[in-house]
Amino acid sequence: MRLALPDTFDVLLLQGEAQRFDDQDVPRDAADAFAATFGRDPRTEDRPCLYICVAPKTVRAWRGEAELRGRVIMRDGAWLD
Protein backbone atom coordinates (compact mmCIF):
# COMPACT_ATOMS: atom_id res chain seq x y z
CA MET A 1 0.00 0.00 0.00
CA ARG A 2 1.11 3.55 -0.65
CA LEU A 3 -0.13 6.66 1.11
CA ALA A 4 0.77 10.21 0.09
CA LEU A 5 0.17 12.85 2.74
CA PRO A 6 -0.94 15.66 3.04
CA ASP A 7 -0.92 17.49 -0.32
CA THR A 8 1.12 17.85 -3.55
CA PHE A 9 3.60 20.43 -2.20
CA ASP A 10 4.65 19.13 1.22
CA VAL A 11 4.64 15.35 0.70
CA LEU A 12 5.16 12.33 2.91
CA LEU A 13 4.98 9.08 0.91
CA LEU A 14 4.70 5.85 2.91
CA GLN A 15 5.02 2.46 1.29
CA GLY A 16 4.47 -0.66 3.36
CA GLU A 17 2.11 -3.28 4.70
CA ALA A 18 -1.36 -2.07 5.64
CA GLN A 19 -4.16 -3.47 7.77
CA ARG A 20 -7.69 -2.14 7.91
CA PHE A 21 -9.88 -2.19 10.99
CA ASP A 22 -13.49 -1.17 11.51
CA ASP A 23 -13.98 1.22 14.40
CA GLN A 24 -15.17 -1.54 16.74
CA ASP A 25 -12.37 -3.99 15.79
CA VAL A 26 -9.34 -1.67 15.93
CA PRO A 27 -6.67 -2.58 18.55
CA ARG A 28 -7.28 -0.53 21.69
CA ASP A 29 -3.78 1.01 21.81
CA ALA A 30 -4.07 2.24 18.20
CA ALA A 31 -7.56 3.70 18.77
CA ASP A 32 -6.46 5.33 22.04
CA ALA A 33 -3.43 6.88 20.30
CA PHE A 34 -5.67 8.20 17.50
CA ALA A 35 -8.09 9.73 20.02
CA ALA A 36 -5.25 11.36 22.00
CA THR A 37 -3.66 12.78 18.86
CA PHE A 38 -6.77 14.08 17.09
CA GLY A 39 -9.07 14.86 20.01
CA ARG A 40 -11.92 12.64 18.83
CA ASP A 41 -12.77 9.00 19.22
CA PRO A 42 -14.59 7.45 16.24
CA ARG A 43 -15.49 4.43 18.40
CA THR A 44 -18.00 6.63 20.24
CA GLU A 45 -19.57 8.24 17.16
CA ASP A 46 -22.78 7.21 15.40
CA ARG A 47 -21.25 6.91 11.95
CA PRO A 48 -18.85 4.11 10.93
CA CYS A 49 -15.12 4.75 10.70
CA LEU A 50 -12.30 2.80 9.08
CA TYR A 51 -8.80 2.73 10.61
CA ILE A 52 -5.81 1.95 8.39
CA CYS A 53 -2.59 0.96 10.15
CA VAL A 54 0.54 1.08 7.98
CA ALA A 55 3.87 -0.54 8.91
CA PRO A 56 6.19 1.50 6.68
CA LYS A 57 8.96 -0.15 4.68
CA THR A 58 9.96 2.93 2.68
CA VAL A 59 9.39 6.60 3.55
CA ARG A 60 10.01 9.52 1.22
CA ALA A 61 9.53 13.16 2.16
CA TRP A 62 9.92 16.34 0.16
CA ARG A 63 8.78 19.91 -0.06
CA GLY A 64 8.18 20.83 -3.67
CA GLU A 65 9.50 19.36 -6.89
CA ALA A 66 13.04 20.71 -6.35
CA GLU A 67 13.57 18.24 -3.48
CA LEU A 68 12.53 15.02 -5.25
CA ARG A 69 16.05 13.55 -5.60
CA GLY A 70 17.42 11.75 -2.53
CA ARG A 71 14.26 11.91 -0.44
CA VAL A 72 14.19 8.27 0.71
CA ILE A 73 14.51 8.47 4.51
CA MET A 74 13.50 4.86 5.32
CA ARG A 75 14.33 1.71 3.36
CA ASP A 76 13.33 -1.89 4.21
CA GLY A 77 11.85 -0.67 7.50
CA ALA A 78 15.10 0.98 8.71
CA TRP A 79 15.64 4.76 9.03
CA LEU A 80 18.54 6.05 6.92
CA ASP A 81 21.13 8.53 8.18
Secondary structure, DSSP 8 states (H G I E B T S, - for coil): -EEEEE-SSEEEEEEEEEEEEETTTS-HHHHHHHHHHHS--GGGSSS--EEEEEEEEEEEEEESGGG-TT-EEEETTEE--
